[in-house]
């Protein structure tokens, strides 16, 4: 490739200042005239790649670490890269309700960065503003998390489990009340509404529920996924066969659905043995974003 300002140097010819100037123009402006383009450095001044921010419990956030795709960003002309998960310090937020801004901070003699937050959006020396979030005076509103262009929030994924047996009455669809949060990257599960996973960020989600049963060979079992407590989005009912002692009959149902913020998913169980029947393990509900 020959850039417009390049000049060939012949054997034995003294190198002039023009050659150096043209070489610099080729390297920093891809050979274009200064009046037409910004320099390569100016173009990379706000460079960011693989920036992900996810919520943590106790009013904190994290830039997670991925060794294959570590977060890399430019801070004041220095290219910095995460070498491990970068967590915001505990007790960072306080005071009255306000929007707080999250910054990546460069430290001399370090190639990585730390996190801080402030109610001022102004970048100080050695800082790069990467996100904003609302503090309501007592807790962070994770739904308000905004990651600046070039970054994205966490992968939206939650899985909950019913570890204790739940008694399901005869011939009635009953919502499973979950007692364990296995994982929740978007604060979609709350103990106050234990039957629900509630969507925070809209997008296309894959939803999977499994209901396991205590050993019983009478009549049928069933499982359903409900949207907002009313709309069935997946379901199955089947007869049961004899199973070995200690094993469990189970149904698994799956749906792919576009969900809006505030939508919630519940898993319902059905049996008609003629009396109450306990759930077994694993009884789980998983909601994971395919795109959001």
Backbone as numpy.savetxt, mean C-alpha at the origin, in Angstrom:
# Nx Ny Nz CAx CAy CAz Cx Cy Cz
25.70 8.00 -32.30 24.85 9.19 -32.30 25.73 10.43 -32.30
25.48 11.37 -33.19 26.24 12.62 -33.27 25.36 13.76 -32.81
25.81 14.46 -31.77 25.04 15.60 -31.26 25.29 16.82 -32.13
24.36 17.75 -32.19 24.49 18.91 -33.09 25.72 19.76 -32.83
26.15 19.86 -31.57 27.27 20.75 -31.27 28.61 20.02 -31.25
28.64 18.74 -31.57 29.88 17.99 -31.54 30.82 18.45 -32.64
32.11 18.45 -32.34 33.14 18.80 -33.32 34.22 17.74 -33.26
34.53 17.14 -34.40 35.55 16.10 -34.43 36.93 16.71 -34.17
37.77 15.93 -33.53 39.17 16.33 -33.28 40.05 15.42 -34.14
40.92 16.02 -34.94 41.81 15.24 -35.79 43.12 14.98 -35.08
43.83 13.99 -35.55 45.09 13.58 -34.95 46.09 14.72 -34.97
46.66 15.02 -33.80 47.65 16.07 -33.69 47.08 17.47 -33.52
45.78 17.61 -33.57 45.17 18.92 -33.44 45.07 19.31 -31.97
45.47 20.52 -31.62 45.29 20.97 -30.23 43.79 21.02 -29.88
43.47 20.62 -28.66 42.07 20.66 -28.22 41.75 22.07 -27.74
40.73 22.66 -28.29 40.38 24.03 -27.95 39.28 24.06 -26.89
39.03 25.25 -26.33 37.96 25.40 -25.35 36.60 25.06 -25.93
36.46 25.20 -27.27 35.18 24.87 -27.90 34.84 23.39 -27.74
35.92 22.58 -27.85 35.65 21.15 -27.69 35.12 20.84 -26.29
35.72 21.47 -25.30 35.26 21.26 -23.93 33.84 21.79 -23.74
33.57 22.95 -24.27 32.23 23.53 -24.15 31.19 22.65 -24.84
31.56 22.15 -26.03 30.63 21.30 -26.75 30.42 19.98 -26.04
31.51 19.43 -25.46 31.39 18.19 -24.70 30.44 18.39 -23.51
30.58 19.53 -22.83 29.71 19.83 -21.70 28.26 19.99 -22.18
28.07 20.65 -23.32 26.72 20.80 -23.86 26.12 19.45 -24.23
26.96 18.58 -24.79 26.47 17.26 -25.15 26.03 16.49 -23.90
26.81 16.59 -22.82 26.55 15.81 -21.61 25.39 16.36 -20.79
25.26 17.66 -20.71 24.26 18.24 -19.82 22.99 18.68 -20.54
23.06 18.91 -21.87 21.88 19.35 -22.61 21.59 18.46 -23.81
22.21 17.26 -23.85 22.04 16.34 -24.97 22.31 17.02 -26.31
23.29 17.92 -26.31 23.73 18.55 -27.54 22.89 19.72 -28.01
21.85 20.07 -27.25 20.97 21.15 -27.68 21.45 22.50 -27.15
20.97 23.54 -27.78 21.36 24.89 -27.38 20.80 25.22 -26.00
21.55 26.01 -25.24 21.15 26.36 -23.88 19.79 27.05 -23.83
19.44 27.78 -24.88 18.17 28.50 -24.90 16.98 27.57 -25.06
17.24 26.34 -25.47 16.14 25.43 -25.81 15.81 24.40 -24.75
16.74 24.10 -23.84 16.53 23.00 -22.90 17.13 23.33 -21.54
16.61 22.69 -20.52 17.26 22.75 -19.21 18.36 21.70 -19.19
19.25 21.80 -18.23 20.33 20.85 -18.12 19.83 19.51 -17.57
20.64 18.50 -17.75 20.29 17.19 -17.22 20.14 17.25 -15.70
20.99 18.01 -15.05 20.90 18.17 -13.60 19.58 18.79 -13.17
19.12 19.80 -13.92 17.84 20.43 -13.59 16.69 19.44 -13.78
16.80 18.60 -14.79 15.75 17.63 -15.04 15.67 16.56 -13.96
16.82 16.23 -13.36 16.86 15.20 -12.33 16.72 15.75 -10.92
16.60 17.06 -10.79 16.58 17.66 -9.46 15.44 17.15 -8.60
14.32 16.77 -9.21 13.18 16.24 -8.45 12.95 14.75 -8.76
14.00 14.07 -9.10 13.89 12.66 -9.44 13.45 11.85 -8.23
12.54 10.89 -8.46 12.11 9.95 -7.43 11.72 8.64 -8.10
12.04 7.52 -7.45 11.71 6.22 -8.01 11.43 5.25 -6.86
10.36 4.48 -7.03 9.98 3.45 -6.04 9.70 4.02 -4.66
9.18 5.21 -4.60 8.75 5.80 -3.34 7.36 5.27 -2.99
7.27 4.55 -1.88 6.01 4.01 -1.38 5.88 4.45 0.07
4.70 4.87 0.47 4.46 5.24 1.87 3.27 4.43 2.36
3.44 3.77 3.51 2.38 2.98 4.07 2.15 3.36 5.52
0.92 3.21 6.01 0.63 3.57 7.40 1.15 2.52 8.38
1.54 2.98 9.56 1.89 2.12 10.67 0.92 2.40 11.82
0.81 1.46 12.73 0.01 1.71 13.92 0.65 2.81 14.76
-0.09 3.30 15.72 0.35 4.37 16.64 0.77 5.63 15.91
0.00 5.99 14.86 0.16 7.28 14.19 1.55 7.49 13.62
1.96 6.55 12.78 3.25 6.66 12.12 3.12 6.22 10.67
4.13 6.52 9.87 4.19 6.04 8.50 5.58 5.48 8.24
5.68 4.75 7.15 6.94 4.09 6.80 7.16 4.16 5.30
8.42 4.29 4.89 8.83 4.01 3.52 9.41 2.60 3.56
8.66 1.60 3.06 9.13 0.22 3.16 10.36 -0.01 2.28
11.10 -1.06 2.63 12.32 -1.38 1.88 12.10 -2.59 1.00
12.52 -2.49 -0.23 12.50 -3.60 -1.18 13.88 -3.65 -1.81
14.63 -4.72 -1.55 16.01 -4.79 -2.03 16.10 -4.78 -3.55
15.04 -5.24 -4.23 15.04 -5.22 -5.69 14.66 -3.86 -6.25
13.86 -3.10 -5.49 13.42 -1.78 -5.94 13.49 -0.79 -4.77
14.68 -0.49 -4.28 14.78 0.43 -3.14 14.35 1.85 -3.53
13.74 2.52 -2.59 13.34 3.92 -2.83 14.57 4.77 -3.08
14.53 5.52 -4.17 15.65 6.38 -4.56 15.09 7.76 -4.89
15.69 8.80 -4.33 15.21 10.15 -4.61 16.32 11.17 -4.46
16.14 12.27 -5.16 17.12 13.35 -5.15 16.75 14.35 -4.06
17.73 14.70 -3.22 17.54 15.71 -2.18 18.65 16.73 -2.32
18.30 17.94 -2.70 19.28 19.03 -2.86 20.43 18.64 -3.78
20.14 17.90 -4.84 21.18 17.53 -5.78 21.95 16.28 -5.41
21.60 15.65 -4.28 22.25 14.41 -3.85 21.28 13.25 -4.06
21.74 12.21 -4.74 20.90 11.05 -4.97 21.02 10.11 -3.78
19.89 9.92 -3.08 19.85 9.11 -1.86 19.01 7.86 -2.10
19.36 6.78 -1.37 18.65 5.52 -1.56 18.47 4.81 -0.22
17.26 4.31 0.01 16.98 3.59 1.25 17.76 2.29 1.29
18.29 1.97 2.47 19.02 0.71 2.67 18.26 -0.21 3.60
17.16 0.26 4.14 16.28 -0.50 5.03 14.97 0.27 5.10
13.97 -0.30 5.76 12.72 0.44 5.95 13.01 1.73 6.72
12.38 2.81 6.27 12.58 4.12 6.90 11.29 4.51 7.59
11.31 4.58 8.92 10.11 4.85 9.71 10.13 6.25 10.29
8.98 6.88 10.30 8.84 8.15 11.00 8.86 7.88 12.50
9.51 8.74 13.25 9.64 8.54 14.69 8.28 8.58 15.37
8.14 7.85 16.45 6.88 7.86 17.21 6.69 9.23 17.87
5.44 9.54 18.18 5.07 10.80 18.84 5.47 12.02 18.02
5.50 11.87 16.69 5.83 13.02 15.83 4.70 14.03 15.79
3.45 13.56 15.79 2.30 14.43 15.58 1.67 14.81 16.92
1.26 16.06 17.02 0.64 16.55 18.25 -0.10 17.84 17.94
-0.81 18.36 18.96 -1.48 19.65 18.81 -2.83 19.55 18.15
-3.30 20.69 17.67 -4.63 20.78 17.09 -4.65 20.15 15.71
-5.86 19.95 15.18 -6.01 19.37 13.85 -5.30 20.23 12.81
-4.57 19.57 11.91 -3.82 20.29 10.89 -3.32 19.31 9.84
-2.93 19.86 8.69 -2.24 19.06 7.68 -0.75 19.07 7.99
-0.18 17.90 8.05 1.26 17.76 8.29 1.92 17.29 7.00
3.15 17.77 6.78 3.91 17.42 5.60 5.08 16.53 6.01
5.28 15.48 5.23 6.32 14.50 5.53 7.51 14.76 4.62
8.70 14.76 5.20 9.92 15.09 4.47 10.92 13.93 4.54
11.64 13.75 3.43 12.84 12.91 3.43 14.02 13.84 3.69
14.90 13.42 4.59 16.00 14.28 5.03 17.35 13.64 4.73
18.22 14.44 4.12 19.58 13.99 3.83 20.52 14.39 4.95
21.44 13.49 5.29 22.48 13.80 6.27 23.83 13.64 5.61
24.75 14.57 5.86 26.08 14.49 5.29 26.74 13.17 5.66
27.50 12.62 4.72 28.24 11.36 4.89 27.31 10.16 5.01
26.10 10.29 4.48 25.16 9.17 4.44 24.51 9.12 3.07
24.32 7.93 2.53 23.70 7.79 1.22 22.21 7.51 1.31
21.69 7.33 2.53 20.27 7.07 2.70 19.58 8.32 3.24
18.39 8.19 3.83 17.65 9.35 4.31 16.82 8.96 5.51
16.34 9.95 6.23 15.42 9.76 7.35 14.11 10.47 7.04
13.12 10.32 7.92 11.83 10.98 7.74 11.56 11.95 8.88
10.89 13.03 8.56 10.40 13.96 9.57 9.08 14.54 9.08
8.39 15.28 9.94 7.10 15.88 9.57 6.98 17.25 10.20
6.24 18.12 9.53 6.08 19.48 10.00 4.78 20.03 9.45
4.18 20.99 10.14 2.97 21.63 9.63 3.29 22.66 8.55
4.54 23.01 8.40 4.97 23.89 7.31 5.37 23.06 6.12
4.93 23.47 4.93 5.28 22.71 3.73 6.61 23.13 3.13
7.29 24.11 3.72 8.54 24.63 3.18 9.67 23.63 3.36
10.40 23.37 2.29 11.55 22.49 2.37 12.76 23.26 2.89
13.33 22.80 3.98 14.58 23.37 4.49 15.75 22.73 3.75
16.95 23.23 3.99 18.13 22.65 3.36 18.24 21.18 3.76
18.51 20.33 2.77 18.65 18.92 3.03 17.33 18.18 3.16
16.21 18.80 2.74 14.91 18.17 2.85 14.24 18.03 1.48
13.38 17.02 1.39 12.55 16.81 0.20 11.14 16.47 0.68
10.16 17.29 0.34 8.77 17.03 0.73 8.22 15.89 -0.11
7.73 14.82 0.55 7.30 13.63 -0.19 5.84 13.28 0.02
5.18 13.82 1.05 3.79 13.43 1.29 3.12 14.44 2.22
1.81 14.33 2.32 1.02 15.12 3.26 -0.05 14.22 3.86
-0.43 14.53 5.11 -1.44 13.73 5.80 -2.14 14.61 6.83
-3.39 14.30 7.12 -4.17 15.10 8.06 -4.10 14.48 9.46
-3.82 15.33 10.44 -3.86 14.98 11.86 -5.13 15.61 12.42
-6.02 14.79 13.02 -7.31 15.32 13.47 -7.29 15.83 14.91
-6.12 15.91 15.49 -5.97 16.36 16.87 -5.73 15.21 17.82
-6.04 13.98 17.36 -5.82 12.80 18.19 -5.17 11.66 17.42
-5.51 11.56 16.11 -5.00 10.47 15.29 -4.76 10.93 13.86
-3.92 10.19 13.15 -3.74 10.43 11.73 -4.94 9.91 10.96
-5.35 10.66 9.95 -6.39 10.21 9.03 -5.68 9.59 7.84
-5.48 8.28 7.88 -4.70 7.63 6.83 -5.38 7.72 5.47
-6.69 7.91 5.47 -7.39 8.06 4.19 -6.95 9.33 3.47
-6.45 10.30 4.23 -6.04 11.57 3.63 -4.61 11.54 3.10
-3.89 10.45 3.28 -2.49 10.38 2.87 -2.34 10.70 1.38
-1.54 11.70 1.09 -1.27 12.08 -0.29 0.23 11.99 -0.52
0.62 11.19 -1.49 2.03 11.04 -1.83 2.30 11.86 -3.07
3.34 12.69 -3.02 3.60 13.61 -4.12 3.97 12.85 -5.39
3.71 13.48 -6.56 3.95 12.81 -7.84 5.32 12.15 -7.90
5.31 10.95 -8.44 6.52 10.15 -8.49 6.51 9.06 -7.45
5.61 9.17 -6.47 5.50 8.15 -5.43 4.10 7.58 -5.41
3.87 6.66 -4.48 2.55 6.07 -4.34 2.39 5.57 -2.91
1.16 5.45 -2.44 0.95 4.89 -1.11 1.18 3.39 -1.11
0.95 2.79 0.02 1.24 1.37 0.16 0.35 0.51 -0.72
0.75 -0.75 -0.88 -0.12 -1.74 -1.50 -1.29 -1.97 -0.55
-2.50 -1.88 -1.05 -3.68 -1.96 -0.20 -4.09 -3.43 -0.05
-3.94 -3.95 1.16 -4.13 -5.37 1.39 -4.48 -5.61 2.84
-5.52 -6.41 3.08 -5.89 -6.76 4.45 -6.35 -8.21 4.49
-5.97 -8.89 5.57 -6.46 -10.24 5.80 -6.80 -10.39 7.28
-7.99 -10.93 7.54 -8.44 -11.15 8.91 -8.85 -12.61 9.06
-8.79 -13.10 10.30 -9.04 -14.52 10.59 -9.95 -14.65 11.79
-10.80 -15.65 11.75 -11.57 -16.05 12.92 -10.82 -17.24 13.53
-10.15 -17.01 14.66 -9.36 -18.07 15.28 -10.19 -18.90 16.25
-11.12 -18.26 16.94 -12.00 -18.98 17.86 -13.22 -19.49 17.10
-13.76 -20.61 17.53 -14.96 -21.15 16.88 -16.12 -20.17 17.03
-16.86 -19.96 15.93 -18.07 -19.14 15.98 -19.26 -20.04 15.72
-20.26 -19.97 16.58 -21.46 -20.79 16.43 -22.36 -20.18 15.36
-22.69 -20.99 14.35 -23.56 -20.56 13.26 -24.91 -21.27 13.42
-25.97 -20.49 13.53 -27.29 -21.07 13.72 -27.77 -21.83 12.51
-28.78 -22.66 12.70 -29.31 -23.50 11.64 -30.06 -22.69 10.59
-29.74 -22.96 9.32 -30.49 -22.45 8.17 -30.61 -20.93 8.15
-29.53 -20.23 8.48 -29.54 -18.76 8.43 -28.14 -18.27 8.04
-28.09 -17.36 7.07 -26.80 -16.77 6.67 -26.34 -15.84 7.78
-25.11 -16.06 8.25 -24.59 -15.34 9.41 -23.22 -14.74 9.09
-23.03 -13.46 9.40 -21.74 -12.81 9.14 -20.68 -13.34 10.10
-19.51 -13.62 9.56 -18.38 -14.04 10.39 -17.82 -12.82 11.11
-17.63 -12.97 12.41 -17.04 -11.90 13.22 -15.58 -12.26 13.48
-14.67 -11.52 12.87 -13.24 -11.86 12.92 -12.61 -11.34 14.21
-11.63 -12.10 14.70 -10.99 -11.71 15.96 -9.50 -11.46 15.83
-8.93 -11.67 14.63 -7.49 -11.49 14.45 -7.20 -10.76 13.15
-6.38 -9.74 13.22 -5.94 -9.00 12.03 -4.56 -9.54 11.65
-4.50 -10.29 10.56 -3.23 -10.88 10.13 -2.32 -9.83 9.51
-2.88 -9.03 8.62 -2.12 -7.96 7.98 -3.12 -6.91 7.51
-2.70 -5.64 7.54 -3.58 -4.56 7.10 -2.72 -3.36 6.76
-2.45 -3.17 5.48 -1.57 -2.08 5.05 -2.30 -0.76 4.88
-3.61 -0.77 5.00 -4.37 0.45 4.73 -5.43 0.72 5.80
-5.27 0.11 6.98 -6.19 0.30 8.10 -7.64 0.06 7.68
-7.86 -1.07 7.03 -9.20 -1.40 6.53 -10.04 -2.18 7.54
-9.40 -2.72 8.57 -10.12 -3.49 9.58 -10.09 -2.75 10.91
-11.22 -2.74 11.60 -11.32 -2.12 12.92 -12.04 -3.08 13.84
-11.51 -3.26 15.04 -12.12 -4.18 16.00 -13.55 -3.78 16.34
-13.89 -2.49 16.19 -15.24 -2.03 16.50 -16.29 -2.53 15.52
-15.85 -2.91 14.32 -16.75 -3.51 13.32 -16.10 -4.80 12.83
-16.09 -5.85 13.65 -15.27 -7.03 13.38 -15.73 -7.89 12.22
-16.92 -7.63 11.69 -17.38 -8.42 10.54 -16.92 -7.81 9.21
-16.33 -6.63 9.23 -16.11 -5.88 7.99 -14.64 -5.63 7.67
-14.36 -5.62 6.38 -13.17 -4.96 5.84 -13.69 -3.80 5.00
-13.30 -2.58 5.37 -13.81 -1.37 4.74 -12.75 -0.75 3.84
-13.11 -0.43 2.63 -12.17 0.10 1.64 -11.86 1.56 1.94
-10.57 1.88 1.93 -10.12 3.26 2.14 -9.81 3.93 0.80
-9.09 3.23 -0.08 -8.74 3.79 -1.38 -9.48 3.03 -2.48
-10.19 3.72 -3.35 -10.94 3.05 -4.41 -10.00 2.35 -5.39
-10.51 1.27 -6.00 -9.71 0.55 -6.98 -10.32 -0.80 -7.27
-9.62 -1.57 -8.10 -10.04 -2.92 -8.44 -9.42 -3.88 -7.44
-10.25 -4.67 -6.77 -9.79 -5.55 -5.70 -10.16 -7.00 -5.99
-9.31 -7.90 -5.51 -9.64 -9.32 -5.48 -9.99 -9.67 -4.03
-11.10 -10.37 -3.86 -11.65 -10.64 -2.54 -11.82 -12.15 -2.40
-11.30 -12.71 -1.32 -11.39 -14.15 -1.11 -11.80 -14.44 0.33
-12.80 -15.29 0.49 -13.24 -15.70 1.81 -13.29 -17.21 1.91
-12.88 -17.73 3.05 -12.94 -19.17 3.30 -13.63 -19.42 4.64
-14.64 -20.28 4.63 -15.32 -20.71 5.85 -15.02 -22.19 6.06
-14.43 -22.51 7.19 -14.20 -23.91 7.56 -15.19 -24.30 8.65
-15.46 -25.60 8.73 -16.50 -26.08 9.64 -15.98 -27.19 10.53
-16.57 -27.26 11.72 -16.34 -28.43 12.57 -16.88 -29.67 11.87
-16.32 -30.81 12.19 -16.69 -32.05 11.51 -18.17 -32.39 11.73
-18.91 -32.51 10.64 -20.32 -32.87 10.68 -20.72 -33.28 9.28
-21.47 -34.35 9.12 -21.78 -34.87 7.79 -23.24 -34.70 7.39
-23.97 -33.85 8.14 -25.40 -33.68 7.87 -25.65 -32.50 6.94
-26.34 -32.73 5.84 -26.85 -31.68 4.95 -25.75 -30.78 4.38
-25.99 -29.45 4.29 -25.17 -28.58 3.46 -24.44 -27.49 4.24
-23.43 -26.94 3.57 -22.69 -25.78 4.07 -22.62 -24.74 2.95
-22.42 -23.48 3.32 -22.31 -22.45 2.31 -21.48 -21.27 2.76
-21.02 -20.48 1.79 -20.27 -19.26 2.07 -20.64 -18.21 1.03
-20.73 -16.97 1.46 -21.04 -15.85 0.57 -20.20 -14.64 0.92
-19.88 -13.87 -0.11 -19.30 -12.54 0.07 -20.37 -11.50 -0.21
-20.52 -10.56 0.71 -21.49 -9.48 0.55 -20.77 -8.14 0.41
-21.31 -7.30 -0.47 -20.87 -5.91 -0.59 -21.87 -5.03 0.15
-21.36 -4.27 1.11 -22.17 -3.33 1.90 -23.36 -4.01 2.58
-23.18 -5.28 2.93 -24.17 -5.98 3.71 -25.41 -6.41 2.97
-25.50 -6.12 1.66 -26.75 -6.39 0.94 -26.55 -7.12 -0.38
-25.49 -6.79 -1.12 -25.30 -7.34 -2.46 -24.37 -8.55 -2.41
-24.86 -9.69 -2.88 -24.04 -10.89 -2.95 -23.12 -10.79 -4.16
-21.81 -10.88 -3.95 -20.87 -10.77 -5.07 -20.19 -12.10 -5.36
-20.33 -13.08 -4.47 -19.84 -14.43 -4.73 -20.47 -15.36 -3.70
-20.73 -16.60 -4.07 -21.32 -17.52 -3.11 -21.33 -18.94 -3.60
-21.43 -19.87 -2.67 -21.56 -21.27 -3.01 -22.20 -22.02 -1.85
-22.94 -23.06 -2.17 -23.51 -23.97 -1.18 -23.34 -25.38 -1.71
-22.90 -26.28 -0.86 -22.72 -27.65 -1.31 -23.00 -28.63 -0.18
-23.33 -29.87 -0.56 -23.50 -30.93 0.41 -22.16 -31.30 1.01
-22.21 -31.96 2.13 -20.97 -32.31 2.80 -20.77 -33.81 2.77
-19.54 -34.22 2.80 -19.18 -35.64 2.82 -18.47 -35.95 4.12
-18.37 -37.21 4.45 -17.67 -37.60 5.68 -16.20 -37.19 5.58
-15.66 -36.62 6.64 -14.25 -36.25 6.70 -13.63 -36.90 7.92
-12.32 -37.07 7.87 -11.62 -37.72 8.96 -11.68 -36.87 10.22
-11.61 -37.52 11.36 -11.62 -36.79 12.63 -10.48 -35.78 12.65
-10.81 -34.56 13.07 -9.82 -33.49 13.12 -9.73 -32.68 11.84
-10.29 -33.17 10.73 -10.32 -32.41 9.49 -11.59 -31.57 9.43
-11.64 -30.69 8.44 -12.77 -29.78 8.34 -13.27 -29.69 6.90
-14.57 -29.60 6.77 -15.17 -29.23 5.50 -15.02 -27.71 5.36
-14.85 -27.21 4.13 -14.65 -25.77 3.96 -15.14 -25.34 2.58
-15.53 -24.07 2.48 -15.88 -23.43 1.21 -15.02 -22.18 1.04
-14.57 -21.97 -0.20 -13.82 -20.77 -0.53 -14.53 -20.06 -1.69
-14.75 -18.76 -1.54 -15.41 -17.96 -2.57 -14.51 -16.77 -2.91
-14.53 -16.39 -4.18 -13.65 -15.32 -4.66 -14.41 -14.42 -5.62
-14.10 -13.12 -5.56 -14.69 -12.15 -6.49 -13.64 -11.10 -6.84
-13.77 -10.53 -8.02 -12.99 -9.36 -8.42 -13.99 -8.23 -8.64
-13.76 -7.12 -7.98 -14.78 -6.06 -7.97 -14.12 -4.70 -7.84
-14.65 -3.71 -8.56 -14.22 -2.33 -8.32 -14.94 -1.82 -7.08
-14.18 -1.33 -6.11 -14.75 -0.89 -4.85 -14.42 0.58 -4.61
-15.38 1.30 -4.08 -15.21 2.70 -3.76 -14.83 2.87 -2.29
-14.26 4.01 -1.97 -13.95 4.31 -0.57 -15.24 4.26 0.24
-15.20 3.56 1.37 -16.37 3.42 2.21 -17.14 2.13 1.99
-16.95 1.48 0.83 -17.55 0.16 0.63 -16.98 -0.83 1.64
-17.79 -1.79 2.06 -17.25 -2.80 2.97 -17.66 -4.19 2.53
-16.81 -5.14 2.86 -16.99 -6.55 2.50 -17.22 -7.36 3.76
-18.17 -8.29 3.71 -18.39 -9.23 4.80 -18.45 -10.64 4.23
-18.06 -11.60 5.08 -18.13 -13.02 4.73 -19.22 -13.67 5.57
-20.16 -14.36 4.91 -21.28 -14.98 5.60 -21.22 -16.49 5.45
-21.69 -17.18 6.49 -21.67 -18.64 6.50 -23.09 -19.18 6.68
-23.30 -20.38 6.14 -24.62 -21.03 6.21 -24.43 -22.52 6.44
-25.33 -23.09 7.26 -25.37 -24.53 7.43 -26.77 -24.94 7.84
-27.16 -26.16 7.51 -28.50 -26.63 7.88 -28.46 -28.06 8.43
-27.67 -28.22 9.47 -27.55 -29.54 10.10 -28.73 -29.85 11.01
-29.55 -28.84 11.28 -30.66 -29.01 12.21 -30.40 -28.40 13.57
-29.20 -27.94 13.78 -28.83 -27.26 15.03 -27.64 -26.36 14.76
-27.11 -25.73 15.79 -25.96 -24.85 15.62 -24.72 -25.68 15.27
-23.82 -25.06 14.50 -22.57 -25.71 14.12 -21.45 -24.69 14.17
-20.30 -25.09 14.73 -19.17 -24.18 14.88 -18.34 -24.08 13.59
-17.77 -22.91 13.38 -16.76 -22.76 12.34 -15.46 -23.40 12.82
-14.58 -23.66 11.87 -13.27 -24.20 12.18 -12.19 -23.33 11.57
-11.02 -23.88 11.39 -9.89 -23.14 10.82 -9.46 -23.82 9.51
-9.09 -23.04 8.47 -9.00 -21.58 8.51 -10.30 -20.92 8.06
-10.76 -19.93 8.80 -11.87 -19.09 8.38 -11.31 -17.69 8.23
-11.19 -17.22 7.00 -10.46 -15.98 6.73 -11.17 -15.15 5.67
-10.84 -13.87 5.64 -11.30 -12.94 4.62 -10.11 -12.10 4.18
-9.86 -12.06 2.88 -8.73 -11.32 2.32 -9.24 -10.35 1.26
-8.76 -9.12 1.31 -9.07 -8.10 0.31 -7.76 -7.47 -0.14
-7.46 -7.55 -1.44 -6.19 -7.04 -1.94 -6.42 -6.25 -3.22
-5.79 -5.10 -3.33 -5.97 -4.24 -4.50 -5.16 -4.79 -5.68
-5.81 -4.87 -6.83 -5.12 -5.15 -8.08 -4.64 -3.86 -8.73
-5.43 -2.81 -8.54 -5.04 -1.47 -8.99 -5.79 -0.47 -8.15
-5.10 0.57 -7.73 -5.73 1.59 -6.91 -5.00 2.90 -7.05
